[in-house]
Amino acid sequence: MDYGKKVWIFPDAELPPEGVNCIPGHESVIVTNVCDEEAEIRVTLIYTDKDPVSFDVKVGAKRVRCLRSNNAVDFCGHTAVEGEQYAIMLESSVPVVAQYGRAEPRAVAFYTTPGYCE
């Protein structure tokens, strides 16, 4: 059985700045593919004041992948700008499960949230 959905949207993305005691901010999207085939995923970053940016990533069959917004390797040469508001849309060739996580050092907190999915 295939679990998950093919489209995920995370409307509240923002790479937080450094916080208390120099703790770095961090955010990522975790994608889990439990299908028997590789997931080909189009990632689109949607901004408040500039054109969207899209790139493609793959998640192997029966694998999980962490896409860190401040890591150019994970974001195919793109990185989030600290404090910039944006949204993340994932469009996958097979159903996947996705979750957004943010380490918020200003409040010394970490939270995760599922996105909207179809």
N, CA, C and O atoms as a DFTB+ gen file, in Angstrom:
472 C
 N C O
     1  1       0.837      -1.180       0.000
     2  2       0.000       0.000       0.000
     3  2       0.886       1.249       0.000
     4  3       1.897       1.307       0.700
     5  1       0.494       2.232      -0.787
     6  2       1.215       3.501      -0.828
     7  2       0.595       4.471       0.169
     8  3      -0.617       4.682       0.167
     9  1       1.422       5.054       1.013
    10  2       0.957       6.027       1.988
    11  2       1.407       7.410       1.546
    12  3       2.440       7.551       0.890
    13  1       0.645       8.418       1.898
    14  2       1.045       9.783       1.616
    15  2       0.213      10.421       0.530
    16  3      -0.816       9.897       0.104
    17  1       0.689      11.559       0.103
    18  2       0.023      12.369      -0.916
    19  2       1.075      12.856      -1.906
    20  3       2.274      12.812      -1.633
    21  1       0.601      13.323      -3.063
    22  2       1.518      13.790      -4.104
    23  2       1.817      15.285      -4.039
    24  3       2.823      15.733      -4.589
    25  1       0.960      16.068      -3.376
    26  2       1.184      17.517      -3.269
    27  2       1.149      17.916      -1.799
    28  3       0.212      17.586      -1.072
    29  1       2.191      18.632      -1.378
    30  2       2.291      19.149      -0.008
    31  2       2.622      20.629      -0.074
    32  3       3.434      21.055      -0.896
    33  1       1.987      21.419       0.800
    34  2       2.290      22.850       0.873
    35  2       2.526      23.220       2.334
    36  3       1.731      22.891       3.215
    37  1       3.631      23.907       2.565
    38  2       3.997      24.425       3.884
    39  2       4.002      25.946       3.779
    40  3       4.968      26.522       3.278
    41  1       2.931      26.614       4.245
    42  2       2.787      28.045       4.007
    43  2       3.641      28.942       4.893
    44  3       3.807      30.119       4.575
    45  1       4.189      28.430       5.994
    46  2       4.918      29.282       6.932
    47  2       6.366      28.839       7.073
    48  3       6.733      28.206       8.063
    49  1       7.180      29.167       6.093
    50  2       8.601      28.857       6.162
    51  2       9.375      30.151       6.410
    52  3       9.056      31.204       5.859
    53  1      10.384      30.041       7.244
    54  2      11.256      31.180       7.539
    55  2      12.478      30.660       8.282
    56  3      12.353      30.075       9.357
    57  1      13.653      30.870       7.714
    58  2      14.888      30.471       8.383
    59  2      15.128      31.439       9.534
    60  3      15.382      32.620       9.294
    61  1      15.054      30.965      10.788
    62  2      15.225      31.875      11.911
    63  2      16.687      32.287      12.097
    64  3      17.597      31.560      11.700
    65  1      16.904      33.461      12.703
    66  2      18.268      33.918      12.964
    67  2      18.873      33.201      14.161
    68  3      18.206      32.417      14.836
    69  1      20.131      33.478      14.410
    70  2      20.801      32.957      15.591
    71  2      20.067      33.452      16.833
    72  3      19.543      34.565      16.852
    73  1      20.035      32.631      17.851
    74  2      19.281      33.001      19.043
    75  2      20.117      33.043      20.300
    76  3      21.307      33.355      20.266
    77  1      19.487      32.728      21.393
    78  2      20.096      32.758      22.711
    79  2      21.366      31.909      22.747
    80  3      21.378      30.786      22.242
    81  1      22.430      32.440      23.340
    82  2      23.708      31.722      23.481
    83  2      24.269      31.232      22.147
    84  3      24.895      30.173      22.085
    85  1      24.047      31.997      21.086
    86  2      24.576      31.693      19.743
    87  2      24.033      30.388      19.159
    88  3      24.693      29.769      18.324
    89  1      22.853      29.964      19.580
    90  2      22.225      28.764      19.027
    91  2      21.750      29.096      17.613
    92  3      20.985      30.043      17.430
    93  1      22.193      28.330      16.608
    94  2      21.788      28.642      15.229
    95  2      20.338      28.268      14.943
    96  3      19.810      27.311      15.509
    97  1      19.697      29.039      14.054
    98  2      18.368      28.694      13.577
    99  2      18.464      27.565      12.560
   100  3      19.518      27.358      11.957
   101  1      17.381      26.842      12.370
   102  2      17.398      25.690      11.456
   103  2      15.972      25.420      11.013
   104  3      15.037      25.527      11.807
   105  1      15.807      25.074       9.758
   106  2      14.510      24.596       9.280
   107  2      14.755      23.580       8.187
   108  3      15.778      23.618       7.503
   109  1      13.808      22.670       8.027
   110  2      13.941      21.647       7.002
   111  2      12.584      21.034       6.698
   112  3      11.629      21.159       7.466
   113  1      12.533      20.370       5.557
   114  2      11.384      19.551       5.197
   115  2      11.888      18.112       5.133
   116  3      12.887      17.821       4.475
   117  1      11.190      17.223       5.820
   118  2      11.539      15.806       5.810
   119  2      10.536      15.108       4.908
   120  3       9.326      15.251       5.083
   121  1      11.045      14.348       3.939
   122  2      10.183      13.626       3.001
   123  2      10.434      12.128       3.178
   124  3      11.574      11.668       3.117
   125  1       9.358      11.379       3.397
   126  2       9.444       9.926       3.533
   127  2       8.713       9.277       2.370
   128  3       7.549       9.574       2.103
   129  1       9.416       8.390       1.687
   130  2       8.856       7.666       0.543
   131  2       8.807       6.188       0.904
   132  3       9.843       5.528       0.973
   133  1       7.607       5.668       1.135
   134  2       7.470       4.244       1.452
   135  2       7.064       3.423       0.226
   136  3       6.793       2.227       0.338
   137  1       7.025       4.062      -0.934
   138  2       6.675       3.367      -2.177
   139  2       7.832       2.491      -2.660
   140  3       8.958       2.613      -2.179
   141  1       7.544       1.625      -3.597
   142  2       8.550       0.750      -4.180
   143  2       9.326       1.409      -5.315
   144  3      10.221       0.791      -5.891
   145  1       8.992       2.664      -5.645
   146  2       9.737       3.379      -6.690
   147  2      10.197       4.743      -6.179
   148  3       9.620       5.312      -5.252
   149  1      11.237       5.238      -6.805
   150  2      11.808       6.529      -6.436
   151  2      10.799       7.660      -6.627
   152  3      10.030       7.654      -7.589
   153  1      10.804       8.621      -5.720
   154  2       9.949       9.805      -5.838
   155  2      10.741      10.919      -6.516
   156  3      11.827      11.287      -6.069
   157  1      10.186      11.443      -7.590
   158  2      10.757      12.613      -8.261
   159  2       9.915      13.790      -7.812
   160  3       8.714      13.845      -8.077
   161  1      10.556      14.739      -7.125
   162  2       9.811      15.813      -6.474
   163  2      10.232      17.170      -7.014
   164  3      11.417      17.504      -7.046
   165  1       9.249      17.938      -7.434
   166  2       9.459      19.340      -7.830
   167  2       9.217      20.177      -6.575
   168  3       8.122      20.159      -6.014
   169  1      10.239      20.908      -6.138
   170  2      10.134      21.802      -4.988
   171  2       9.997      23.221      -5.523
   172  3      10.812      23.662      -6.332
   173  1       8.969      23.936      -5.074
   174  2       8.792      25.337      -5.464
   175  2       8.774      26.195      -4.207
   176  3       8.001      25.953      -3.281
   177  1       9.638      27.197      -4.194
   178  2       9.699      28.159      -3.101
   179  2       8.911      29.384      -3.550
   180  3       9.206      29.966      -4.594
   181  1       7.915      29.773      -2.769
   182  2       7.010      30.869      -3.126
   183  2       7.255      32.015      -2.146
   184  3       7.149      31.838      -0.932
   185  1       7.583      33.185      -2.679
   186  2       7.982      34.332      -1.862
   187  2       6.908      35.418      -1.822
   188  3       5.975      35.419      -2.626
   189  1       7.054      36.332      -0.882
   190  2       6.120      37.450      -0.760
   191  2       6.382      38.537      -1.797
   192  3       5.459      39.250      -2.190
   193  1       7.637      38.673      -2.246
   194  2       7.982      39.830      -3.079
   195  2       8.884      39.524      -4.276
   196  3       9.478      40.434      -4.853
   197  1       8.986      38.250      -4.650
   198  2       9.777      37.903      -5.833
   199  2       9.217      36.631      -6.460
   200  3       8.408      35.924      -5.859
   201  1       9.665      36.361      -7.670
   202  2       9.159      35.206      -8.409
   203  2       9.517      33.889      -7.720
   204  3      10.556      33.784      -7.068
   205  1       8.651      32.888      -7.870
   206  2       8.947      31.569      -7.302
   207  2      10.202      30.953      -7.926
   208  3      10.582      31.272      -9.053
   209  1      10.825      30.070      -7.163
   210  2      11.997      29.327      -7.610
   211  2      11.665      27.846      -7.496
   212  3      11.157      27.401      -6.466
   213  1      11.949      27.075      -8.553
   214  2      11.676      25.634      -8.532
   215  2      12.937      24.837      -8.813
   216  3      13.821      25.279      -9.546
   217  1      13.001      23.661      -8.219
   218  2      14.106      22.732      -8.483
   219  2      13.602      21.323      -8.194
   220  3      12.561      21.147      -7.560
   221  1      14.338      20.331      -8.656
   222  2      13.928      18.937      -8.531
   223  2      14.859      18.173      -7.592
   224  3      16.077      18.352      -7.617
   225  1      14.259      17.319      -6.766
   226  2      15.012      16.421      -5.898
   227  2      14.416      15.027      -6.030
   228  3      13.303      14.862      -6.528
   229  1      15.160      14.035      -5.583
   230  2      14.680      12.656      -5.607
   231  2      14.801      12.057      -4.215
   232  3      15.727      12.358      -3.461
   233  1      13.842      11.204      -3.899
   234  2      13.872      10.439      -2.661
   235  2      13.701       8.986      -3.066
   236  3      12.683       8.610      -3.646
   237  1      14.693       8.178      -2.761
   238  2      14.678       6.780      -3.165
   239  2      13.500       5.999      -2.605
   240  3      12.859       6.414      -1.640
   241  1      13.230       4.866      -3.227
   242  2      12.176       3.971      -2.752
   243  2      12.497       3.515      -1.336
   244  3      13.633       3.147      -1.035
   245  1      11.489       3.541      -0.472
   246  2      11.649       3.105       0.920
   247  2      12.753       3.889       1.638
   248  3      13.536       3.321       2.399
   249  1      12.805       5.211       1.384
   250  2      13.842       6.069       1.968
   251  2      13.233       7.345       2.540
   252  3      12.083       7.688       2.266
   253  1      14.039       8.036       3.342
   254  2      13.671       9.337       3.885
   255  2      14.780      10.320       3.511
   256  3      15.948       9.944       3.413
   257  1      14.401      11.578       3.306
   258  2      15.396      12.599       2.954
   259  2      15.057      13.900       3.666
   260  3      13.903      14.327       3.701
   261  1      16.077      14.514       4.227
   262  2      15.936      15.799       4.899
   263  2      16.433      16.893       3.957
   264  3      17.568      16.846       3.482
   265  1      15.583      17.865       3.696
   266  2      15.933      19.001       2.839
   267  2      16.091      20.227       3.741
   268  3      15.100      20.827       4.157
   269  1      17.335      20.596       4.043
   270  2      17.612      21.735       4.915
   271  2      17.658      23.011       4.088
   272  3      18.386      23.097       3.098
   273  1      16.883      23.991       4.497
   274  2      16.762      25.215       3.697
   275  2      18.027      26.058       3.665
   276  3      18.179      26.900       2.779
   277  1      18.938      25.852       4.608
   278  2      20.183      26.624       4.616
   279  2      21.351      25.841       4.030
   280  3      22.504      26.254       4.155
   281  1      21.054      24.710       3.391
   282  2      22.080      23.871       2.782
   283  2      21.881      23.863       1.268
   284  3      20.913      23.291       0.767
   285  1      22.793      24.495       0.551
   286  2      22.664      24.610      -0.907
   287  2      22.626      23.246      -1.592
   288  3      22.021      23.119      -2.656
   289  1      23.249      22.233      -1.018
   290  2      23.212      20.890      -1.608
   291  2      21.787      20.337      -1.543
   292  3      21.290      19.791      -2.528
   293  1      21.130      20.476      -0.393
   294  2      19.760      19.984      -0.238
   295  2      18.774      20.765      -1.097
   296  3      17.816      20.195      -1.620
   297  1      19.006      22.080      -1.244
   298  2      18.089      22.952      -1.978
   299  2      18.606      23.269      -3.384
   300  3      18.262      24.305      -3.953
   301  1      19.427      22.383      -3.939
   302  2      19.894      22.469      -5.333
   303  2      20.444      23.857      -5.688
   304  3      20.080      24.436      -6.712
   305  1      21.313      24.372      -4.836
   306  2      21.962      25.656      -5.112
   307  2      21.235      26.856      -4.542
   308  3      21.760      27.968      -4.576
   309  1      20.038      26.653      -4.019
   310  2      19.269      27.748      -3.417
   311  2      19.354      27.611      -1.902
   312  3      19.418      26.497      -1.382
   313  1      19.356      28.713      -1.207
   314  2      19.272      28.666       0.252
   315  2      18.297      29.729       0.720
   316  3      18.119      30.763       0.077
   317  1      17.677      29.456       1.843
   318  2      16.765      30.434       2.433
   319  2      17.572      31.601       2.979
   320  3      18.721      31.443       3.392
   321  1      16.956      32.763       2.974
   322  2      17.557      33.957       3.550
   323  2      17.001      34.113       4.956
   324  3      15.787      34.073       5.159
   325  1      17.875      34.289       5.910
   326  2      17.458      34.419       7.301
   327  2      16.374      35.485       7.456
   328  3      16.543      36.626       7.027
   329  1      15.267      35.098       8.070
   330  2      14.178      36.021       8.344
   331  2      13.219      36.282       7.192
   332  3      12.236      37.000       7.371
   333  1      13.476      35.721       6.020
   334  2      12.599      35.940       4.862
   335  2      11.413      34.975       4.897
   336  3      11.591      33.765       5.037
   337  1      10.216      35.518       4.771
   338  2       8.999      34.710       4.760
   339  2       8.806      34.081       3.382
   340  3       8.929      34.764       2.366
   341  1       8.508      32.792       3.343
   342  2       8.212      32.116       2.081
   343  2       7.399      30.861       2.362
   344  3       7.199      30.489       3.518
   345  1       6.937      30.218       1.317
   346  2       6.201      28.961       1.418
   347  2       6.921      27.910       0.583
   348  3       7.678      28.240      -0.330
   349  1       6.680      26.648       0.902
   350  2       7.304      25.532       0.187
   351  2       6.202      24.630      -0.360
   352  3       5.308      24.214       0.376
   353  1       6.274      24.332      -1.654
   354  2       5.342      23.390      -2.266
   355  2       6.139      22.205      -2.819
   356  3       7.152      22.389      -3.493
   357  1       5.674      20.998      -2.528
   358  2       6.266      19.769      -3.060
   359  2       5.254      19.096      -3.969
   360  3       4.099      18.913      -3.586
   361  1       5.680      18.727      -5.171
   362  2       4.837      17.980      -6.097
   363  2       5.596      16.712      -6.472
   364  3       6.635      16.775      -7.129
   365  1       5.075      15.562      -6.053
   366  2       5.794      14.301      -6.177
   367  2       5.170      13.385      -7.211
   368  3       3.962      13.420      -7.447
   369  1       6.010      12.565      -7.825
   370  2       5.552      11.593      -8.816
   371  2       4.838      10.405      -8.166
   372  3       4.044       9.731      -8.822
   373  1       5.109      10.146      -6.899
   374  2       4.452       9.078      -6.137
   375  2       4.029       9.660      -4.785
   376  3       4.569      10.686      -4.370
   377  1       3.087       9.037      -4.097
   378  2       2.691       9.548      -2.785
   379  2       3.861       9.516      -1.792
   380  3       4.584       8.523      -1.707
   381  1       4.038      10.604      -1.049
   382  2       5.054      10.701      -0.005
   383  2       4.403      11.329       1.230
   384  3       3.314      11.897       1.152
   385  1       5.078      11.217       2.348
   386  2       4.672      11.903       3.571
   387  2       5.729      12.965       3.844
   388  3       6.925      12.673       3.808
   389  1       5.295      14.201       4.118
   390  2       6.234      15.299       4.333
   391  2       5.885      16.050       5.613
   392  3       4.727      16.121       6.024
   393  1       6.916      16.602       6.222
   394  2       6.752      17.342       7.464
   395  2       7.768      18.472       7.487
   396  3       8.903      18.307       7.042
   397  1       7.356      19.617       8.006
   398  2       8.235      20.779       8.138
   399  2       8.678      20.898       9.593
   400  3       7.875      20.711      10.507
   401  1       9.944      21.206       9.806
   402  2      10.451      21.405      11.156
   403  2      11.288      22.670      11.231
   404  3      11.993      23.023      10.286
   405  1      11.199      23.342      12.365
   406  2      11.988      24.567      12.574
   407  2      12.534      24.572      13.992
   408  3      11.794      24.374      14.956
   409  1      13.838      24.802      14.110
   410  2      14.452      25.062      15.406
   411  2      14.427      26.571      15.572
   412  3      15.090      27.299      14.832
   413  1      13.670      27.026      16.531
   414  2      13.450      28.457      16.748
   415  2      14.251      28.897      17.975
   416  3      13.759      28.833      19.102
   417  1      15.497      29.347      17.745
   418  2      16.363      29.658      18.883
   419  2      15.971      30.927      19.636
   420  3      16.406      31.119      20.772
   421  1      15.165      31.791      19.036
   422  2      14.740      32.999      19.757
   423  2      13.864      32.621      20.944
   424  3      13.837      33.326      21.952
   425  1      13.156      31.520      20.824
   426  2      12.307      31.037      21.912
   427  2      12.848      29.729      22.490
   428  3      12.221      29.130      23.363
   429  1      14.002      29.291      22.009
   430  2      14.613      28.021      22.373
   431  2      13.561      26.912      22.291
   432  3      13.221      26.263      23.281
   433  1      13.062      26.726      21.065
   434  2      12.015      25.739      20.821
   435  2      12.247      25.044      19.485
   436  3      12.891      25.593      18.591
   437  1      11.722      23.844      19.360
   438  2      11.725      23.122      18.097
   439  2      10.310      22.627      17.861
   440  3       9.685      22.043      18.746
   441  1       9.817      22.864      16.664
   442  2       8.481      22.351      16.375
   443  2       8.429      21.793      14.970
   444  3       9.214      22.161      14.096
   445  1       7.482      20.894      14.782
   446  2       7.240      20.312      13.468
   447  2       5.764      20.449      13.165
   448  3       4.932      20.579      14.063
   449  1       5.459      20.419      11.881
   450  2       4.066      20.499      11.480
   451  2       3.874      19.808      10.132
   452  3       4.703      19.948       9.233
   453  1       2.790      19.072       9.998
   454  2       2.461      18.569       8.661
   455  2       1.925      19.744       7.838
   456  3       1.408      20.712       8.396
   457  1       2.047      19.658       6.551
   458  2       1.523      20.700       5.687
   459  2       0.151      20.342       5.172
   460  3      -0.420      19.315       5.539
   461  1      -0.369      21.191       4.324
   462  2      -1.597      20.895       3.585
   463  2      -1.229      19.899       2.506
   464  3      -0.189      20.047       1.865
   465  1      -2.047      18.894       2.290
   466  2      -1.710      17.901       1.267
   467  2      -2.933      17.498       0.480
   468  3      -4.058      17.575       0.973
   469  1      -2.703      17.060      -0.767
   470  2      -3.748      16.536      -1.649
   471  2      -3.249      15.299      -2.327
   472  3      -3.973      14.694      -3.116
